[in-house]
Amino acid sequence: MDREQEEMQFLGLFGIFKESYKIIISWRKIFTQITLTLILPLTFIFLAHLEISNLLFRDIIHTEHEKEVTPSRDTKRYNNLLDTLSSEWITFVLFKVAYIAIFLILSLLSTAAVVYTIASVYTGRELTFKKVISVVPKVWKRLIVTLLCIFAAFFVYHFISILVMLIFMFLVPYYPLNVILIYVALIIYVVGAVYMTVCWQLASVVSVLESSYGFKAMAKSKNLIKGNQVVAILVSFLLSLTLFIIKLLFELLVVQGSSLQVWKRVGFGALCSILLLFVFLFGLVIHTVLYLVCKSYHHENIDKGDLSNHLESYLGEYEPLSGKDVQLEQYQV
């Protein structure tokens, strides 16, 4: 990375995207290896689950229709349809659970690899793909703790949001006041969910590059975003929008594109895979660059020596660093 950390604070939205692109191009060999090893399976699983989910749900709809048109509910056919429907729902749910588990595992592994790589580039450390892969399982453990804490925070947030909406719905009798309050609560809920997602993404970077993880990493990311909320939310929004468009195109042209010729479906599938591959990689790099931008904005100078020692600790038995070892010193502008 050619840019000094003091200059990072001046990067806006497009500057962050440009810097991320330059990092990927400059270190394309190592990022290509990470992409083929971790992000490619992540992409395949994401797209494959759309196709498989569609097939499983189609069977459920068909069985449900057969059950509804069966004239008598005391016949053997009706009971068999009930058993089939129950089995199909169980298969569908188990598949979703397995998909989420595998997807999250690969996501965390990819995050660990990309963040560690960029930090190594930043500190000028010798970097090889073998070294990155050896570090990933150790960083991954810290990311799991952070992920579980974030899930807990989201659970509490959704519970409180639903409770508030139910109160507005049933305890405010006046129309249209209750409807207005529900819409206001819904808008606040969406904004809060987006903000928590941004904190989640930055907390993953904090968990790799600092001694904090879990709820401490979430608190750290919340403080880092201050002053850069608009840029952070726009980054998250643009990446999510791009991901949604690719997913929509894949569902329309591949999953539900039975009317298209086979070669066209294969071509669209390949195109969506390539685009999704790049979005996943680009997103991980962007969030790491955003972390550096936020650090620079708060005048927290990253000591490359301390950061290098922190990264080196992953190669041996990991010992949590004390706060001052990785807490970044203030510098004067």
C-alpha positions as CSV (number, residue, x, y, z in Angstrom):
1,M,0.0,0.0,0.0
2,D,1.6,3.2,-1.2
3,R,-0.7,5.6,0.7
4,E,0.4,6.7,4.2
5,Q,-2.1,6.2,6.9
6,E,-2.4,9.9,7.6
7,E,-3.8,10.3,4.1
8,M,-6.4,7.6,4.5
9,Q,-8.8,9.8,6.3
10,F,-9.3,11.9,3.2
11,L,-10.6,9.0,1.2
12,G,-14.2,9.2,0.3
13,L,-16.5,6.6,-1.1
14,F,-14.9,6.5,-4.5
15,G,-11.4,6.8,-3.0
16,I,-12.1,3.6,-0.9
17,F,-13.3,1.7,-4.0
18,K,-10.2,2.9,-6.0
19,E,-7.8,2.0,-3.2
20,S,-9.3,-1.5,-2.8
21,Y,-9.1,-2.1,-6.5
22,K,-5.4,-1.0,-6.5
23,I,-4.6,-3.5,-3.7
24,I,-6.2,-6.4,-5.5
25,I,-4.4,-5.6,-8.7
26,S,-1.1,-5.1,-7.0
27,W,-1.3,-8.4,-5.2
28,R,-3.4,-10.3,-7.7
29,K,-1.4,-13.5,-7.3
30,I,-2.2,-14.0,-3.6
31,F,-5.8,-12.7,-4.0
32,T,-6.3,-15.1,-6.9
33,Q,-5.1,-18.0,-4.7
34,I,-7.4,-17.0,-1.9
35,T,-10.3,-16.5,-4.3
36,L,-9.9,-20.0,-5.9
37,T,-9.5,-21.7,-2.5
38,L,-12.1,-20.0,-0.3
39,I,-14.3,-17.5,-2.2
40,L,-15.0,-19.7,-5.2
41,P,-16.6,-22.5,-3.0
42,L,-18.5,-19.7,-1.2
43,T,-19.8,-18.4,-4.5
44,F,-20.7,-21.9,-5.7
45,I,-22.6,-22.7,-2.5
46,F,-24.5,-19.4,-2.6
47,L,-25.7,-19.9,-6.1
48,A,-26.3,-23.7,-5.8
49,H,-28.5,-23.2,-2.8
50,L,-30.8,-21.0,-4.8
51,E,-31.3,-23.7,-7.4
52,I,-31.7,-26.5,-4.8
53,S,-34.0,-24.5,-2.6
54,N,-36.2,-23.8,-5.7
55,L,-36.4,-27.5,-6.5
56,L,-37.2,-28.5,-2.9
57,F,-39.8,-25.8,-2.5
58,R,-41.4,-26.8,-5.9
59,D,-41.9,-30.3,-4.6
60,I,-43.5,-29.0,-1.4
61,I,-45.9,-26.8,-3.5
62,H,-46.8,-29.8,-5.7
63,T,-47.4,-32.1,-2.7
64,E,-49.5,-29.4,-1.0
65,H,-51.6,-29.0,-4.1
66,E,-52.1,-32.8,-4.3
67,K,-53.2,-32.8,-0.7
68,E,-55.7,-30.1,-1.3
69,V,-57.4,-31.8,-4.2
70,T,-57.6,-35.1,-2.5
71,P,-61.4,-35.6,-1.9
72,S,-61.2,-37.5,1.4
73,R,-59.0,-36.9,4.4
74,D,-59.4,-40.4,5.7
75,T,-57.8,-42.2,2.8
76,K,-54.4,-43.8,2.6
77,R,-53.4,-41.5,-0.2
78,Y,-54.1,-38.4,1.9
79,N,-52.1,-39.8,4.8
80,N,-49.2,-40.7,2.5
81,L,-49.3,-37.1,1.2
82,L,-49.2,-35.8,4.7
83,D,-46.1,-37.9,5.5
84,T,-44.5,-36.9,2.2
85,L,-45.2,-33.2,2.9
86,S,-43.7,-33.5,6.4
87,S,-40.6,-35.2,5.0
88,E,-40.2,-32.6,2.3
89,W,-40.4,-29.7,4.9
90,I,-37.9,-31.4,7.1
91,T,-35.5,-31.9,4.2
92,F,-36.0,-28.2,3.2
93,V,-35.3,-26.9,6.7
94,L,-32.3,-29.2,7.2
95,F,-30.9,-28.1,3.9
96,K,-31.3,-24.4,4.8
97,V,-29.6,-25.0,8.2
98,A,-26.7,-26.8,6.5
99,Y,-26.3,-24.1,3.9
100,I,-26.3,-21.3,6.4
101,A,-23.6,-23.1,8.5
102,I,-21.4,-23.9,5.6
103,F,-21.8,-20.4,4.1
104,L,-20.9,-18.7,7.4
105,I,-17.9,-20.9,7.9
106,L,-16.5,-20.1,4.4
107,S,-17.4,-16.4,4.9
108,L,-15.4,-16.3,8.1
109,L,-12.5,-18.1,6.6
110,S,-12.5,-15.8,3.6
111,T,-12.7,-12.8,5.9
112,A,-9.7,-14.0,7.9
113,A,-7.6,-14.6,4.8
114,V,-8.3,-11.3,3.1
115,V,-7.9,-9.1,6.2
116,Y,-4.7,-10.9,7.3
117,T,-3.3,-10.5,3.8
118,I,-4.0,-6.7,3.6
119,A,-2.6,-6.2,7.1
120,S,0.6,-8.1,6.0
121,V,0.8,-5.9,2.9
122,Y,0.3,-2.8,5.0
123,T,3.1,-3.8,7.4
124,G,5.5,-4.9,4.6
125,R,5.6,-8.5,5.9
126,E,6.7,-11.3,3.7
127,L,3.6,-12.9,2.4
128,T,2.9,-16.3,1.0
129,F,-0.3,-18.2,0.4
130,K,0.9,-21.1,2.6
131,K,1.4,-18.6,5.5
132,V,-2.1,-17.1,5.0
133,I,-3.8,-20.5,5.0
134,S,-1.9,-21.6,8.1
135,V,-3.1,-18.4,10.0
136,V,-6.7,-18.6,8.9
137,P,-7.9,-21.3,11.3
138,K,-6.6,-19.4,14.3
139,V,-8.1,-16.1,13.2
140,W,-11.3,-17.9,12.4
141,K,-11.9,-18.8,16.1
142,R,-12.0,-15.1,17.1
143,L,-14.4,-14.3,14.3
144,I,-16.8,-17.1,15.5
145,V,-17.0,-15.4,18.9
146,T,-17.7,-12.1,17.3
147,L,-20.3,-13.6,15.0
148,L,-22.1,-15.3,17.9
149,C,-22.2,-12.0,19.8
150,I,-23.6,-10.2,16.8
151,F,-26.3,-12.8,16.4
152,A,-27.2,-12.3,20.0
153,A,-27.4,-8.5,19.5
154,F,-29.5,-8.9,16.3
155,F,-31.9,-11.3,18.2
156,V,-32.4,-8.7,21.0
157,Y,-32.8,-6.0,18.4
158,H,-35.4,-7.9,16.4
159,F,-37.3,-8.9,19.5
160,I,-37.6,-5.4,20.8
161,S,-38.5,-4.1,17.3
162,I,-41.3,-6.7,17.0
163,L,-42.5,-5.9,20.5
164,V,-42.7,-2.2,19.7
165,M,-44.7,-2.7,16.5
166,L,-47.1,-5.0,18.3
167,I,-47.7,-2.4,21.0
168,F,-48.4,0.2,18.3
169,M,-50.7,-2.2,16.5
170,F,-52.8,-3.4,19.4
171,L,-52.5,-0.7,22.2
172,V,-52.9,2.4,20.0
173,P,-56.6,2.3,19.0
174,Y,-56.7,5.4,16.9
175,Y,-56.5,5.1,13.1
176,P,-54.5,6.3,11.2
177,L,-52.2,7.2,14.2
178,N,-51.3,3.5,14.8
179,V,-50.5,3.0,11.1
180,I,-48.3,6.1,11.1
181,L,-46.4,4.9,14.2
182,I,-45.9,1.5,12.7
183,Y,-44.4,2.9,9.5
184,V,-42.1,5.2,11.5
185,A,-41.0,2.3,13.7
186,L,-40.4,0.3,10.5
187,I,-38.2,3.0,9.0
188,I,-36.2,3.3,12.3
189,Y,-35.9,-0.5,12.3
190,V,-34.4,-0.6,8.8
191,V,-32.0,2.2,9.5
192,G,-30.9,0.4,12.7
193,A,-30.5,-2.9,11.0
194,V,-28.3,-1.4,8.3
195,Y,-26.2,0.4,11.0
196,M,-25.8,-2.9,12.9
197,T,-24.8,-4.7,9.7
198,V,-22.1,-2.1,9.1
199,C,-20.8,-2.5,12.6
200,W,-20.8,-6.2,12.1
201,Q,-18.7,-6.0,9.0
202,L,-16.2,-3.7,10.7
203,A,-16.1,-5.7,13.9
204,S,-14.9,-8.7,11.8
205,V,-11.9,-6.6,10.7
206,V,-11.3,-5.5,14.3
207,S,-11.3,-9.1,15.5
208,V,-8.4,-9.9,13.2
209,L,-6.3,-6.8,13.5
210,E,-6.7,-6.0,17.2
211,S,-6.9,-7.8,20.5
212,S,-10.6,-7.1,20.8
213,Y,-13.3,-9.6,19.7
214,G,-16.8,-10.4,20.5
215,F,-18.8,-7.6,22.1
216,K,-15.6,-5.5,22.6
217,A,-15.0,-5.6,18.8
218,M,-18.6,-4.5,18.2
219,A,-18.1,-1.6,20.6
220,K,-14.8,-0.7,18.9
221,S,-16.4,-0.8,15.5
222,K,-19.2,1.4,16.7
223,N,-16.8,4.0,17.9
224,L,-14.7,3.8,14.7
225,I,-17.7,4.4,12.4
226,K,-18.5,7.7,14.2
227,G,-17.9,10.5,11.7
228,N,-17.9,8.1,8.7
229,Q,-21.4,6.7,9.1
230,V,-22.6,8.0,5.7
231,V,-19.6,6.5,3.8
232,A,-19.8,3.2,5.7
233,I,-23.6,2.9,5.1
234,L,-23.2,3.8,1.4
235,V,-20.4,1.2,1.0
236,S,-22.7,-1.5,2.7
237,F,-25.7,-0.4,0.6
238,L,-23.9,-0.5,-2.8
239,L,-22.4,-3.9,-2.1
240,S,-25.7,-5.3,-0.9
241,L,-27.5,-3.8,-3.9
242,T,-25.0,-5.3,-6.3
243,L,-25.4,-8.7,-4.5
244,F,-29.2,-8.4,-4.7
245,I,-29.1,-7.6,-8.5
246,I,-26.8,-10.6,-9.2
247,K,-29.0,-12.9,-7.1
248,L,-32.1,-11.6,-8.9
249,L,-30.6,-12.2,-12.3
250,F,-29.5,-15.7,-11.4
251,E,-33.0,-16.6,-10.1
252,L,-34.8,-15.1,-13.2
253,L,-32.4,-16.4,-15.9
254,V,-31.0,-19.6,-14.4
255,V,-33.2,-20.9,-11.6
256,Q,-36.5,-20.0,-13.3
257,G,-35.2,-19.8,-16.8
258,S,-36.5,-23.1,-18.0
259,S,-37.8,-21.5,-21.2
260,L,-34.3,-20.5,-22.2
261,Q,-31.9,-22.7,-24.1
262,V,-29.5,-24.7,-22.0
263,W,-26.4,-22.9,-23.3
264,K,-27.9,-19.6,-22.4
265,R,-28.7,-20.7,-18.9
266,V,-25.2,-22.0,-18.5
267,G,-23.8,-18.8,-19.9
268,F,-25.8,-16.6,-17.5
269,G,-24.9,-18.9,-14.6
270,A,-21.2,-18.5,-15.4
271,L,-21.6,-14.7,-15.7
272,C,-23.4,-14.4,-12.4
273,S,-20.7,-16.6,-10.8
274,I,-17.9,-14.4,-12.0
275,L,-19.6,-11.2,-10.9
276,L,-20.5,-12.7,-7.5
277,L,-16.9,-13.9,-7.1
278,F,-15.6,-10.4,-7.6
279,V,-18.2,-8.8,-5.3
280,F,-17.4,-11.1,-2.4
281,L,-13.6,-10.5,-2.8
282,F,-14.0,-6.7,-3.4
283,G,-16.4,-6.4,-0.4
284,L,-13.9,-8.0,2.0
285,V,-11.1,-5.7,0.8
286,I,-13.3,-2.6,0.9
287,H,-14.2,-3.3,4.6
288,T,-10.6,-3.6,5.5
289,V,-9.7,-0.4,3.7
290,L,-12.7,1.3,5.5
291,Y,-11.2,0.2,8.8
292,L,-8.0,2.0,7.9
293,V,-9.9,5.1,6.8
294,C,-11.8,5.2,10.1
295,K,-8.6,4.7,12.1
296,S,-7.0,7.6,10.2
297,Y,-10.1,9.8,10.7
298,H,-9.9,9.4,14.5
299,H,-6.1,10.1,14.3
300,E,-5.2,6.6,15.6
301,N,-1.8,5.9,14.2
302,I,-1.3,2.2,13.4
303,D,2.1,1.3,14.6
304,K,3.4,-1.1,11.9
305,G,5.7,-2.8,14.3
306,D,3.0,-3.6,16.9
307,L,0.6,-4.7,14.2
308,S,3.3,-6.9,12.7
309,N,3.9,-8.5,16.1
310,H,0.2,-9.1,16.4
311,L,0.1,-10.8,13.0
312,E,3.2,-12.8,13.9
313,S,1.5,-14.1,17.0
314,Y,-1.0,-16.0,14.8
315,L,1.8,-18.1,13.4
316,G,2.7,-19.6,16.8
317,E,0.6,-20.2,19.9
318,Y,-1.8,-17.3,20.0
319,E,-1.5,-15.1,23.2
320,P,-4.0,-12.3,23.5
321,L,-2.2,-9.0,23.3
322,S,-2.7,-6.4,26.0
323,G,-4.7,-3.3,25.0
324,K,-1.7,-1.0,24.7
325,D,0.0,-3.5,22.4
326,V,-2.5,-3.1,19.7
327,Q,-4.3,0.1,20.8
328,L,-3.2,2.6,18.2
329,E,-1.5,5.7,19.4
330,Q,-2.9,9.1,18.7
331,Y,-1.1,11.3,16.2
332,Q,-1.4,15.0,15.7
333,V,-2.5,16.4,12.4
